[in-house]
Amino acid sequence: MDQINAATEKEAAGFKQPFSYRKLFISTFLISAFTVGGGFVLIPLMKAKFVDEYGWLKENEALDLVSIAQSAPGVMAANSSIIMGYRMGGFLGSVTALLATILPPLITLTIISFFYDAVAANPHVRMFLKGMQCGVTAILIKVVLDLVVKQIKKKLALPLIVMAGTFIAAVVFKINIMQIIAVDAVIGLILMRDPQYD
């Protein structure tokens, strides 16, 4: 009953499309099936689908959920699916999104395991993967640029300083990403309580 009420509330919330577990499963399954590059690539595609197209999540809300998923132990893609699915459809939503995320790679790897030698030596497969890697790189760059532009438009110095510091710490000093995120979280907790940072 709670799950039905949650879905009904979604439909009544003025979202672009009514919420349904079937649509959640199909959308997440297709995203997972055609995504190469791991959780960081999955995130912008989920944002495009569930925030921009369906309107089931707000952009700031999605970014907060991704931050939580990234800081939690486990696989990034699975964590993000669980927490986003729960926010959109409760417990059943988290289970639905998780199954839709893990089924495509499970099916693909099972098939590949039977034909590994033929697949690994196939030049067409290698070219296919190289082409997909180029597309993945472009998607990641777009996400980064969108976030940077969004922060610049706010004309607030602190978020830009945090982003620059995070980039330098990760790229130049090779500091562990979990340590960087922990420091960023503390900075946000202490210095970003003002509503202007929302």
PyRosetta script that sets phi, psi and omega in degrees:
from pyrosetta import init, pose_from_sequence

init()
pose = pose_from_sequence("MDQINAATEKEAAGFKQPFSYRKLFISTFLISAFTVGGGFVLIPLMKAKFVDEYGWLKENEALDLVSIAQSAPGVMAANSSIIMGYRMGGFLGSVTALLATILPPLITLTIISFFYDAVAANPHVRMFLKGMQCGVTAILIKVVLDLVVKQIKKKLALPLIVMAGTFIAAVVFKINIMQIIAVDAVIGLILMRDPQYD")
pose.set_psi(1, -40.3)
pose.set_omega(1, 179.9)
pose.set_phi(2, -63.2)
pose.set_psi(2, -37.4)
pose.set_omega(2, -179.1)
pose.set_phi(3, -67.7)
pose.set_psi(3, -38.7)
pose.set_omega(3, 178.8)
pose.set_phi(4, -66.1)
pose.set_psi(4, -41.9)
pose.set_omega(4, 178.5)
pose.set_phi(5, -63.2)
pose.set_psi(5, -39.2)
pose.set_omega(5, 179.3)
pose.set_phi(6, -62.6)
pose.set_psi(6, -43.4)
pose.set_omega(6, 179.1)
pose.set_phi(7, -64.8)
pose.set_psi(7, -39.9)
pose.set_omega(7, 179.3)
pose.set_phi(8, -64.1)
pose.set_psi(8, -40.6)
pose.set_omega(8, 178.0)
pose.set_phi(9, -62.7)
pose.set_psi(9, -36.6)
pose.set_omega(9, 178.3)
pose.set_phi(10, -62.7)
pose.set_psi(10, -42.9)
pose.set_omega(10, -178.0)
pose.set_phi(11, -66.0)
pose.set_psi(11, -32.6)
pose.set_omega(11, -176.4)
pose.set_phi(12, -87.1)
pose.set_psi(12, -1.8)
pose.set_omega(12, -173.4)
pose.set_phi(13, -87.6)
pose.set_psi(13, 4.6)
pose.set_omega(13, 178.5)
pose.set_phi(14, 79.7)
pose.set_psi(14, 24.0)
pose.set_omega(14, 179.3)
pose.set_phi(15, -74.5)
pose.set_psi(15, 163.2)
pose.set_omega(15, -175.4)
pose.set_phi(16, -64.9)
pose.set_psi(16, -36.4)
pose.set_omega(16, 177.9)
pose.set_phi(17, -136.2)
pose.set_psi(17, 144.0)
pose.set_omega(17, 179.2)
pose.set_phi(18, -61.2)
pose.set_psi(18, 142.3)
pose.set_omega(18, 179.1)
pose.set_phi(19, -74.9)
pose.set_psi(19, 139.2)
pose.set_omega(19, 172.2)
pose.set_phi(20, -151.2)
pose.set_psi(20, 144.6)
pose.set_omega(20, -179.7)
pose.set_phi(21, -68.2)
pose.set_psi(21, -32.2)
pose.set_omega(21, 177.9)
pose.set_phi(22, -63.2)
pose.set_psi(22, -45.4)
pose.set_omega(22, 179.7)
pose.set_phi(23, -67.5)
pose.set_psi(23, -36.7)
pose.set_omega(23, 177.1)
pose.set_phi(24, -61.8)
pose.set_psi(24, -44.6)
pose.set_omega(24, -178.9)
pose.set_phi(25, -65.7)
pose.set_psi(25, -49.6)
pose.set_omega(25, -176.9)
pose.set_phi(26, -61.9)
pose.set_psi(26, -45.4)
pose.set_omega(26, -178.1)
pose.set_phi(27, -63.4)
pose.set_psi(27, -46.9)
pose.set_omega(27, -179.5)
pose.set_phi(28, -66.6)
pose.set_psi(28, -38.9)
pose.set_omega(28, 178.8)
pose.set_phi(29, -61.0)
pose.set_psi(29, -46.7)
pose.set_omega(29, -178.8)
pose.set_phi(30, -66.6)
pose.set_psi(30, -39.6)
pose.set_omega(30, 177.8)
pose.set_phi(31, -61.4)
pose.set_psi(31, -46.7)
pose.set_omega(31, -179.7)
pose.set_phi(32, -65.7)
pose.set_psi(32, -37.4)
pose.set_omega(32, -176.7)
pose.set_phi(33, -67.8)
pose.set_psi(33, -32.4)
pose.set_omega(33, -174.6)
pose.set_phi(34, -112.3)
pose.set_psi(34, 22.8)
pose.set_omega(34, 179.0)
pose.set_phi(35, -110.6)
pose.set_psi(35, 129.0)
pose.set_omega(35, 176.5)
pose.set_phi(36, -122.3)
pose.set_psi(36, 126.3)
pose.set_omega(36, 178.1)
pose.set_phi(37, 129.3)
pose.set_psi(37, -0.4)
pose.set_omega(37, 174.4)
pose.set_phi(38, 93.2)
pose.set_psi(38, -169.8)
pose.set_omega(38, -173.2)
pose.set_phi(39, -62.3)
pose.set_psi(39, -34.6)
pose.set_omega(39, -177.9)
pose.set_phi(40, -66.2)
pose.set_psi(40, -24.6)
pose.set_omega(40, 176.2)
pose.set_phi(41, -84.9)
pose.set_psi(41, -33.6)
pose.set_omega(41, -179.9)
pose.set_phi(42, -63.3)
pose.set_psi(42, -36.5)
pose.set_omega(42, -174.5)
pose.set_phi(43, -59.4)
pose.set_psi(43, -53.0)
pose.set_omega(43, -179.5)
pose.set_phi(44, -62.3)
pose.set_psi(44, -31.0)
pose.set_omega(44, 178.2)
pose.set_phi(45, -70.8)
pose.set_psi(45, -38.9)
pose.set_omega(45, 176.1)
pose.set_phi(46, -66.3)
pose.set_psi(46, -38.0)
pose.set_omega(46, 177.1)
pose.set_phi(47, -62.6)
pose.set_psi(47, -45.6)
pose.set_omega(47, -179.7)
pose.set_phi(48, -60.7)
pose.set_psi(48, -36.5)
pose.set_omega(48, -177.5)
pose.set_phi(49, -80.3)
pose.set_psi(49, -52.8)
pose.set_omega(49, -170.4)
pose.set_phi(50, -87.6)
pose.set_psi(50, -23.0)
pose.set_omega(50, 178.4)
pose.set_phi(51, -97.4)
pose.set_psi(51, -56.6)
pose.set_omega(51, -172.7)
pose.set_phi(52, -76.8)
pose.set_psi(52, -43.8)
pose.set_omega(52, -174.9)
pose.set_phi(53, -87.5)
pose.set_psi(53, -51.1)
pose.set_omega(53, -175.9)
pose.set_phi(54, -88.7)
pose.set_psi(54, -29.6)
pose.set_omega(54, -178.0)
pose.set_phi(55, 71.5)
pose.set_psi(55, 24.3)
pose.set_omega(55, -179.7)
pose.set_phi(56, -78.2)
pose.set_psi(56, -21.1)
pose.set_omega(56, 177.7)
pose.set_phi(57, -131.2)
pose.set_psi(57, 150.4)
pose.set_omega(57, 171.8)
pose.set_phi(58, -85.6)
pose.set_psi(58, 154.9)
pose.set_omega(58, -174.9)
pose.set_phi(59, -61.2)
pose.set_psi(59, -49.1)
pose.set_omega(59, 179.7)
pose.set_phi(60, -61.5)
pose.set_psi(60, -37.5)
pose.set_omega(60, 178.9)
pose.set_phi(61, -63.5)
pose.set_psi(61, -44.2)
pose.set_omega(61, 179.6)
pose.set_phi(62, -62.9)
pose.set_psi(62, -41.9)
pose.set_omega(62, 179.5)
pose.set_phi(63, -64.6)
pose.set_psi(63, -39.5)
pose.set_omega(63, 177.2)
pose.set_phi(64, -63.2)
pose.set_psi(64, -42.3)
pose.set_omega(64, -179.9)
pose.set_phi(65, -65.1)
pose.set_psi(65, -38.7)
pose.set_omega(65, 178.3)
pose.set_phi(66, -64.8)
pose.set_psi(66, -40.3)
pose.set_omega(66, 178.2)
pose.set_phi(67, -60.6)
pose.set_psi(67, -42.7)
pose.set_omega(67, 178.0)
pose.set_phi(68, -64.5)
pose.set_psi(68, -43.9)
pose.set_omega(68, -179.4)
pose.set_phi(69, -62.8)
pose.set_psi(69, -38.2)
pose.set_omega(69, -178.1)
pose.set_phi(70, -70.6)
pose.set_psi(70, -33.1)
pose.set_omega(70, -178.1)
pose.set_phi(71, -81.8)
pose.set_psi(71, -14.3)
pose.set_omega(71, -179.9)
pose.set_phi(72, -84.2)
pose.set_psi(72, 150.4)
pose.set_omega(72, 176.8)
pose.set_phi(73, -67.9)
pose.set_psi(73, 150.6)
pose.set_omega(73, 179.2)
pose.set_phi(74, 115.5)
pose.set_psi(74, -177.0)
pose.set_omega(74, -177.3)
pose.set_phi(75, -75.8)
pose.set_psi(75, 132.7)
pose.set_omega(75, -175.8)
pose.set_phi(76, -57.8)
pose.set_psi(76, -45.9)
pose.set_omega(76, -177.2)
pose.set_phi(77, -63.1)
pose.set_psi(77, -44.0)
pose.set_omega(77, -179.7)
pose.set_phi(78, -66.8)
pose.set_psi(78, -44.1)
pose.set_omega(78, 179.2)
pose.set_phi(79, -58.9)
pose.set_psi(79, -45.6)
pose.set_omega(79, -178.5)
pose.set_phi(80, -64.2)
pose.set_psi(80, -41.2)
pose.set_omega(80, 179.5)
pose.set_phi(81, -63.4)
pose.set_psi(81, -42.7)
pose.set_omega(81, -178.8)
pose.set_phi(82, -63.1)
pose.set_psi(82, -49.3)
pose.set_omega(82, -173.5)
pose.set_phi(83, -73.9)
pose.set_psi(83, -37.6)
pose.set_omega(83, 176.5)
pose.set_phi(84, -69.2)
pose.set_psi(84, -42.3)
pose.set_omega(84, 178.6)
pose.set_phi(85, -60.8)
pose.set_psi(85, -39.2)
pose.set_omega(85, 178.9)
pose.set_phi(86, -66.2)
pose.set_psi(86, -40.1)
pose.set_omega(86, -179.7)
pose.set_phi(87, -66.3)
pose.set_psi(87, -34.5)
pose.set_omega(87, -178.2)
pose.set_phi(88, -83.8)
pose.set_psi(88, -35.7)
pose.set_omega(88, -173.4)
pose.set_phi(89, -141.9)
pose.set_psi(89, 23.1)
pose.set_omega(89, 178.2)
pose.set_phi(90, 70.1)
pose.set_psi(90, -158.0)
pose.set_omega(90, -177.2)
pose.set_phi(91, -59.4)
pose.set_psi(91, -44.7)
pose.set_omega(91, 179.4)
pose.set_phi(92, -63.4)
pose.set_psi(92, -34.1)
pose.set_omega(92, 176.9)
pose.set_phi(93, -65.3)
pose.set_psi(93, -40.1)
pose.set_omega(93, 179.2)
pose.set_phi(94, -67.1)
pose.set_psi(94, -40.8)
pose.set_omega(94, 177.9)
pose.set_phi(95, -65.6)
pose.set_psi(95, -42.8)
pose.set_omega(95, 179.7)
pose.set_phi(96, -61.2)
pose.set_psi(96, -48.1)
pose.set_omega(96, -178.7)
pose.set_phi(97, -66.1)
pose.set_psi(97, -39.1)
pose.set_omega(97, 179.7)
pose.set_phi(98, -64.4)
pose.set_psi(98, -47.2)
pose.set_omega(98, 178.7)
pose.set_phi(99, -60.8)
pose.set_psi(99, -42.1)
pose.set_omega(99, -179.9)
pose.set_phi(100, -65.9)
pose.set_psi(100, -27.9)
pose.set_omega(100, -179.7)
pose.set_phi(101, -78.9)
pose.set_psi(101, -40.8)
pose.set_omega(101, -173.8)
pose.set_phi(102, -88.4)
pose.set_psi(102, -20.6)
pose.set_omega(102, -178.0)
pose.set_phi(103, -64.0)
pose.set_psi(103, -47.6)
pose.set_omega(103, -178.8)
pose.set_phi(104, -57.9)
pose.set_psi(104, -50.5)
pose.set_omega(104, 178.1)
pose.set_phi(105, -65.5)
pose.set_psi(105, -32.7)
pose.set_omega(105, 178.1)
pose.set_phi(106, -63.6)
pose.set_psi(106, -45.7)
pose.set_omega(106, 178.8)
pose.set_phi(107, -65.5)
pose.set_psi(107, -45.6)
pose.set_omega(107, -178.0)
pose.set_phi(108, -62.2)
pose.set_psi(108, -47.6)
pose.set_omega(108, -178.2)
pose.set_phi(109, -67.0)
pose.set_psi(109, -33.3)
pose.set_omega(109, 177.3)
pose.set_phi(110, -64.0)
pose.set_psi(110, -43.5)
pose.set_omega(110, 178.9)
pose.set_phi(111, -67.0)
pose.set_psi(111, -45.1)
pose.set_omega(111, -178.2)
pose.set_phi(112, -62.6)
pose.set_psi(112, -35.1)
pose.set_omega(112, -178.1)
pose.set_phi(113, -59.8)
pose.set_psi(113, -28.3)
pose.set_omega(113, 179.5)
pose.set_phi(114, -81.3)
pose.set_psi(114, -22.2)
pose.set_omega(114, -176.5)
pose.set_phi(115, -127.3)
pose.set_psi(115, 32.9)
pose.set_omega(115, -171.9)
pose.set_phi(116, -59.2)
pose.set_psi(116, -47.7)
pose.set_omega(116, -176.0)
pose.set_phi(117, -59.9)
pose.set_psi(117, -43.6)
pose.set_omega(117, -179.2)
pose.set_phi(118, -68.2)
pose.set_psi(118, -39.5)
pose.set_omega(118, -178.6)
pose.set_phi(119, -71.0)
pose.set_psi(119, -44.0)
pose.set_omega(119, -176.5)
pose.set_phi(120, -64.0)
pose.set_psi(120, -32.6)
pose.set_omega(120, -177.4)
pose.set_phi(121, -92.1)
pose.set_psi(121, -1.5)
pose.set_omega(121, -176.4)
pose.set_phi(122, -81.4)
pose.set_psi(122, 117.2)
pose.set_omega(122, -179.1)
pose.set_phi(123, -65.6)
pose.set_psi(123, -29.4)
pose.set_omega(123, 179.3)
pose.set_phi(124, -67.0)
pose.set_psi(124, -37.2)
pose.set_omega(124, 177.6)
pose.set_phi(125, -65.4)
pose.set_psi(125, -42.5)
pose.set_omega(125, 179.0)
pose.set_phi(126, -62.1)
pose.set_psi(126, -43.2)
pose.set_omega(126, 178.8)
pose.set_phi(127, -65.5)
pose.set_psi(127, -38.2)
pose.set_omega(127, 177.7)
pose.set_phi(128, -59.9)
pose.set_psi(128, -45.7)
pose.set_omega(128, -179.2)
pose.set_phi(129, -68.4)
pose.set_psi(129, -37.4)
pose.set_omega(129, 178.0)
pose.set_phi(130, -63.5)
pose.set_psi(130, -40.7)
pose.set_omega(130, 177.8)
pose.set_phi(131, -63.8)
pose.set_psi(131, -40.9)
pose.set_omega(131, 178.6)
pose.set_phi(132, -66.6)
pose.set_psi(132, -35.1)
pose.set_omega(132, 178.1)
pose.set_phi(133, -63.2)
pose.set_psi(133, -37.5)
pose.set_omega(133, 176.8)
pose.set_phi(134, -63.2)
pose.set_psi(134, -43.0)
pose.set_omega(134, 178.2)
pose.set_phi(135, -64.3)
pose.set_psi(135, -39.7)
pose.set_omega(135, 178.2)
pose.set_phi(136, -61.9)
pose.set_psi(136, -42.8)
pose.set_omega(136, 178.6)
pose.set_phi(137, -59.6)
pose.set_psi(137, -43.1)
pose.set_omega(137, 179.6)
pose.set_phi(138, -63.1)
pose.set_psi(138, -39.9)
pose.set_omega(138, 179.3)
pose.set_phi(139, -63.3)
pose.set_psi(139, -44.6)
pose.set_omega(139, -179.9)
pose.set_phi(140, -63.6)
pose.set_psi(140, -40.7)
pose.set_omega(140, 178.5)
pose.set_phi(141, -62.7)
pose.set_psi(141, -41.8)
pose.set_omega(141, 179.3)
pose.set_phi(142, -61.5)
pose.set_psi(142, -43.5)
pose.set_omega(142, 179.7)
pose.set_phi(143, -61.6)
pose.set_psi(143, -45.3)
pose.set_omega(143, 179.6)
pose.set_phi(144, -61.4)
pose.set_psi(144, -45.8)
pose.set_omega(144, -179.6)
pose.set_phi(145, -62.8)
pose.set_psi(145, -40.9)
pose.set_omega(145, 178.5)
pose.set_phi(146, -60.3)
pose.set_psi(146, -43.5)
pose.set_omega(146, -179.4)
pose.set_phi(147, -67.6)
pose.set_psi(147, -41.2)
pose.set_omega(147, 179.8)
pose.set_phi(148, -64.8)
pose.set_psi(148, -46.3)
pose.set_omega(148, 179.5)
pose.set_phi(149, -60.9)
pose.set_psi(149, -40.0)
pose.set_omega(149, 179.6)
pose.set_phi(150, -61.2)
pose.set_psi(150, -42.2)
pose.set_omega(150, -180.0)
pose.set_phi(151, -71.2)
pose.set_psi(151, -36.2)
pose.set_omega(151, 178.9)
pose.set_phi(152, -64.4)
pose.set_psi(152, -39.6)
pose.set_omega(152, -179.7)
pose.set_phi(153, -63.5)
pose.set_psi(153, -28.1)
pose.set_omega(153, 178.2)
pose.set_phi(154, -71.5)
pose.set_psi(154, -19.8)
pose.set_omega(154, 179.4)
pose.set_phi(155, 58.1)
pose.set_psi(155, 41.7)
pose.set_omega(155, 177.2)
pose.set_phi(156, -114.9)
pose.set_psi(156, 129.9)
pose.set_omega(156, -173.2)
pose.set_phi(157, -74.8)
pose.set_psi(157, -39.4)
pose.set_omega(157, -172.6)
pose.set_phi(158, -59.4)
pose.set_psi(158, -48.7)
pose.set_omega(158, 178.5)
pose.set_phi(159, -59.3)
pose.set_psi(159, -37.1)
pose.set_omega(159, 179.0)
pose.set_phi(160, -67.8)
pose.set_psi(160, -38.4)
pose.set_omega(160, 177.7)
pose.set_phi(161, -64.7)
pose.set_psi(161, -42.1)
pose.set_omega(161, 179.0)
pose.set_phi(162, -63.6)
pose.set_psi(162, -43.3)
pose.set_omega(162, 178.9)
pose.set_phi(163, -62.9)
pose.set_psi(163, -45.5)
pose.set_omega(163, -180.0)
pose.set_phi(164, -64.0)
pose.set_psi(164, -43.3)
pose.set_omega(164, 179.0)
pose.set_phi(165, -63.9)
pose.set_psi(165, -39.4)
pose.set_omega(165, 178.6)
pose.set_phi(166, -64.4)
pose.set_psi(166, -43.4)
pose.set_omega(166, 179.2)
pose.set_phi(167, -62.0)
pose.set_psi(167, -46.7)
pose.set_omega(167, -179.4)
pose.set_phi(168, -64.0)
pose.set_psi(168, -43.0)
pose.set_omega(168, -179.5)
pose.set_phi(169, -62.2)
pose.set_psi(169, -39.4)
pose.set_omega(169, -177.2)
pose.set_phi(170, -78.5)
pose.set_psi(170, -43.5)
pose.set_omega(170, -173.2)
pose.set_phi(171, -86.1)
pose.set_psi(171, -45.9)
pose.set_omega(171, -174.8)
pose.set_phi(172, -83.5)
pose.set_psi(172, -49.8)
pose.set_omega(172, -174.6)
pose.set_phi(173, -94.9)
pose.set_psi(173, -4.9)
pose.set_omega(173, 175.7)
pose.set_phi(174, 56.1)
pose.set_psi(174, 37.1)
pose.set_omega(174, 178.8)
pose.set_phi(175, -74.0)
pose.set_psi(175, 144.0)
pose.set_omega(175, -179.6)
pose.set_phi(176, -55.4)
pose.set_psi(176, 133.4)
pose.set_omega(176, -174.3)
pose.set_phi(177, -62.7)
pose.set_psi(177, -33.3)
pose.set_omega(177, 179.1)
pose.set_phi(178, -66.5)
pose.set_psi(178, -37.3)
pose.set_omega(178, 177.4)
pose.set_phi(179, -66.7)
pose.set_psi(179, -39.5)
pose.set_omega(179, 179.2)
pose.set_phi(180, -64.2)
pose.set_psi(180, -45.9)
pose.set_omega(180, -179.9)
pose.set_phi(181, -62.0)
pose.set_psi(181, -38.8)
pose.set_omega(181, 179.1)
pose.set_phi(182, -62.3)
pose.set_psi(182, -43.1)
pose.set_omega(182, 178.2)
pose.set_phi(183, -65.0)
pose.set_psi(183, -43.9)
pose.set_omega(183, 178.4)
pose.set_phi(184, -60.1)
pose.set_psi(184, -39.2)
pose.set_omega(184, 179.9)
pose.set_phi(185, -63.9)
pose.set_psi(185, -40.9)
pose.set_omega(185, 178.6)
pose.set_phi(186, -65.5)
pose.set_psi(186, -41.8)
pose.set_omega(186, 177.7)
pose.set_phi(187, -60.2)
pose.set_psi(187, -45.2)
pose.set_omega(187, 178.7)
pose.set_phi(188, -62.3)
pose.set_psi(188, -40.9)
pose.set_omega(188, -178.9)
pose.set_phi(189, -64.7)
pose.set_psi(189, -37.3)
pose.set_omega(189, -175.3)
pose.set_phi(190, -88.6)
pose.set_psi(190, -43.0)
pose.set_omega(190, -168.5)
pose.set_phi(191, -107.0)
pose.set_psi(191, -11.1)
pose.set_omega(191, -174.5)
pose.set_phi(192, -115.9)
pose.set_psi(192, 38.9)
pose.set_omega(192, 179.3)
pose.set_phi(193, -80.3)
pose.set_psi(193, -19.9)
pose.set_omega(193, -178.7)
pose.set_phi(194, -65.1)
pose.set_psi(194, 137.2)
pose.set_omega(194, 179.5)
pose.set_phi(195, -58.2)
pose.set_psi(195, -19.5)
pose.set_omega(195, -179.6)
pose.set_phi(196, -64.4)
pose.set_psi(196, -19.1)
pose.set_omega(196, -179.5)
pose.set_phi(197, -88.4)
pose.set_psi(197, -2.1)
pose.set_omega(197, -179.8)
pose.set_phi(198, -68.2)
pose.dump_pdb("model.pdb")
